[in-house]
Amino acid sequence: MKLYGFSASNYYNAVKHLLLAKGLDFEEVKEYPSQNEDYLSIHPLGKVPALVTDQGPMSETDIIMEYVDSLSDPKFFPTEAFEKAKCREIMKVAELYIELPARRNNGEVLIGNPRCETAFREARPLMEKGFKALDTLCQPSPYLMGDKMTAADIFVRYALVVGNMVAAKVYDWKPLDEYPALKAWSKMMREDAVSQKVDQDSQAAMQDLMEYFAQFKK
Ligand SMILES: N[C@@H](CCC(=O)N[C@@H](CS)C(=O)NCC(=O)O)C(=O)O
């Protein structure tokens, strides 16, 4: 399997974390988002990550994670239907109501572009609801769904990379200070051996990312 993307991408890192945690063989292929025809044949929107398997390519992080999880044990998605739905619910809340609104401010935070006032105004109320919903859905003990790490822990960890970064840099806000149980969970996840490897690779890729972003500076 080949994982296309770049090591500072939070979505890429969610898939990479799962592949590493499962001990599966994969090759990392560095790719920035691109509208090149070649890459569009792998990812129909030109985003990252994409996974290329013997059967063909696949996009969308949560879909890729579910596919990867089906390949071997141990499983990171619950197998029982209700538990699996709850796992997906946690992932979706983090994506739709924290990560996606937060990333609307990425131009300001990552590239240094002028503030987008609409994004600035609209993102925070949604993020506040998103963090509250996450806290309602999860009572970490110590993982989000109980005593085993699930795909929810992995996905949410990387969704919150953008959520926490934007909250701090744009709103001077530390959402996890309002939710001590999530804060303790976040610290525990940061200490996980796979997280540390993924974070190290991400740090090492940062300079290259900044050079890539320079072309988008307004
Ligand atoms: N819904 C996609 C989102 C992936 C995504 O937004 N990736 C970012 C990099 S972290 C990207 O490719 N951005 C470029 C773009 O949106 O065109 C997924 O779940 O994989």
The ligand as an ORCA input file, in Angstrom:
! r2SCAN-3c Opt
* xyz 0 1
  N     -12.220     15.275      3.832
  C     -10.832     15.059      3.541
  C     -10.042     16.295      3.967
  C      -8.573     16.195      3.626
  C      -7.921     17.568      3.623
  O      -8.593     18.613      3.700
  N      -6.602     17.559      3.508
  C      -5.888     18.804      3.389
  C      -4.465     18.676      3.897
  S      -4.445     18.476      5.658
  C      -5.831     19.159      1.915
  O      -5.589     18.319      1.094
  N      -6.065     20.446      1.604
  C      -6.031     20.934      0.262
  C      -7.388     21.216     -0.297
  O      -8.369     21.266      0.470
  O      -7.500     21.387     -1.511
  C     -10.340     13.795      4.243
  O     -11.026     13.355      5.179
  O      -9.323     13.211      3.862
*
